[in-house]
Amino acid sequence: MTNLLSLSDLRTQFATDRGRVKAVDGLDLTVREGETVGLVGESGSGKSVTALSTMGLIDDPGEIVSGSVELESAHLADEFRAQYKNPEFVDGDVIDLVQAPEEALRAVRGSEIGMIFQDPMTSLNPSLTVGEQVAESLRLHQYGGRRKDSWLNAVRELLPRISRDIDDEVVERTIDVLESVGIPEPGARVDEYPHEFSGGMRQRVLIAIALACQPRMLVADEPTTALDVTIQAQILDLIDDLQEDLGMSVLMITHDLGVVAETCDRVAVMYAGEIVEEGPVDEIFHNPSHPYTYTLLESLPSEEKERLTPIEGNVPDLIDMPEGCHFAPRCPWAKPECTAGEIPYKQHGAGAVDHRSKCVLDDFDTDEYGTEAMVAKETSEPSDNPLLEVDGLKKYYQQGEGFLDRVLGVDQQSVKAVDGIDFTVFEGETLGLVGESGCGKSTAGRSLLHLTEPTDGRVVFAGTDLSDLDSDELRKTRRDMQMIFQDPLSSLDPRMTVGQTIQEPLKVHDLPASDPDVRGEVKTELSGIDSSRVTVTASDEIDAIVGSSDGVATAHVSVTVEGSEVDVSVEERLRVDVEVERDGDTVTAVDVTVSPGDSDRERQRRRVNQLLDAVGLEVGQYDRYPHELSGGQRQRVGIARALAVDPDFIVADEPVSALDVSVQAQILNLLEDLQERFGLTYLFIAHDLSVVRHISDRIAVMYLGEIVEVARTDELFDDPRHPYTQALLSAIPEPDPAASTDDRIILEGDVPSPINPPSGCHFRTRCPQVIPPEDLDIEQAAYREVMDLRQRIEKQSLDVATAREEAMEGRGKQAATVSADGGTAEHGAVVDELRESHLSYSLSPELVEVIDEALEYVVDDDWEHAADVLRDRFESVCERDAPELGTADHPAACHLLDN
């Protein structure tokens, strides 16, 4: 295959007050025609900067200081030779994008190289319709709308569009593009704005913009990072189909190794600005040759691992990088020659396989690495005593709560975020709560803690009904119930240091305080002195700093005597008072007392330092601010703050969703260690099912405000009973290129609005196993299509205007008749067009007749009668009756299980 895109010795740097950040440092990478190349690595490795460098989108204070980005394009090369005199950035059919002027780059972007940006909500213009944003690329590259950069032309680009219609041809092409990326009823939605689309639909719009002009190369920067597994499966399936249809190449940038395994032909592993390993996807996953690649793969949760194996440390600061291998400080197999100079690439592929690795080692012994993960760790089993009981919990939000709404008597619609859920959490267990975004998981977590007042239902914690407590009593109870929030950067006060953040709840609750029923004890280690000469005493109040277990607070003291010198160290952050008796230069007696300190201020400082130790942070980070910490460190601060008041129960709301796999492994191990050490109970909220499987004892599956299935973790994964659970589990990307995805269930659409949830089973509008009426002889897939058509009619979202146009073109203008409303297509032709565009399976004549009757009402704009006709014939038990969850060991709320 021919190289379509080639990056050679690319170096991109950013000027800062501290020095030059070498974000991309001598990178070599090629993408061949029709190939998908994955670029993976931890955050801070330089992946996104590589993508922006490729597109020529590096802004001040950044610059590409050297190297080349070469694109093979014969027709653009000819255009540039005609436009510029002897252009130095063109060599034959190859264009050097680093040397090309901005005007030339504008001709490349969109037409030859399209890009899907990371966050669809911030990448889309909220003031323009989605159709206008897709059409912009079409106008620039296919309809002669590209103009020179100037203020006047910038104004011309914006002002005329406020009052003018888009050309019919551009509108038609825009609708086609939106339809190709799976936007339902694109003709009706072309004039909608980004906020009117769900997260998955917004991502599809970004893909439509990138692919509008059918570029030969697509750069996808984390296209699925913020999406649920079901929506992620849709997007990956869409990109794969579009690549096959258009024959384009893809550079897939992600930190999700499961996505890479499923979608890529080759993989380049990036660390600290460099490609450290590159090769075919099977080679990278089954025969990793660089220690970083191997340890990255070992960080992933899997069914076989009792404990995860994270990479120690963090991606280094990219200023003043030392010579040699940048991974050496974190590498378990590092040798002196790793830092002796520039590291060459070595080939590890058999025969003609190109598999290179930037490492001095030909191989490394993996037998001893991660052995702890394979050994079952002794952990306490959850008890049978319920700590938290939730009964009929509801949380509704009113949409219209303004003064005018009340005066005018506006009917206030409720957002049913949580709609009557029941579950129990037992002492010492971790209950996972999973589901797609918008299903009510986070609201449920906040409501059961009464951080937001529940609308109805009971929450009983340790035998106390929280709804019976006044504000003072509830505040006191919250000492035992804490929360780790989803986004550590936004949940931490940027004006407060780490120490102040962790200390704040101690001040609020007048802590730390000692439990009078706890006694202090000491475990002593002596060296150089007889035990009879040493007295070590622990205050009974040390539990205020170190906590307690089974009524005992333990301090670990080491006493070392060398000659006349005495060294006393304490593992915990306790105050140490030492008295030494000497006879000349001989130490005759040592008296050690450990205590929490005298003043409240000293005790709080020591407690904070103890918590920093517990969550794996350095005491030296006490005075740092959140922006000075990495994502994993900020999450550790959030955990330390939650632990500060010594709680029994913690709601962990997506605590690892924004973290790289290695940092994620560190946090998961930390949460498990803290649970074992302090006897904690967790409600672990997440949408990453592989993470939930690793940490949870039981799992509750939530959909649109309701819990639809509950089971022990292994049983849920082995025997998922609810169709929604089955779809969730099948959508988990498998970090193995050889894994089959043939049985994957691709859910269509998004979670419905909680303002007006579907009747009966809330999942019925997307369920691939929705139950047909008993007297209806129809294939399951065909019935699903009919139900989708019904839903569109009930929402009045069928695009009748486009159907009229298509029908007119199909019949020919000379055969069309003019209808009473001024249209140009007969009823029957429009009905046929609507049916054929929405139903692909064969149906019996009787069912076709019913559907056609309904569509005739639609064409006549009588949507209500159309919906009634279809409901009378196709109504399912799933929409009539709401299924019950039940109380069995493995309940699932589904009519398929009624018998």
Order of alpha helices (4+ residues) and beta strands (2+ residues): beta-beta-beta-alpha-beta-alpha-beta-beta-alpha-beta-alpha-alpha-alpha-alpha-alpha-alpha-beta-alpha-beta-alpha-beta-beta-alpha-alpha-beta-beta-alpha-beta-alpha-beta-beta-alpha-beta-beta-alpha-beta-alpha-alpha-beta-beta-alpha-beta-beta-beta-beta-alpha-alpha-beta-alpha-beta-alpha-beta-beta-alpha-alpha-alpha-alpha-alpha-alpha-alpha-alpha
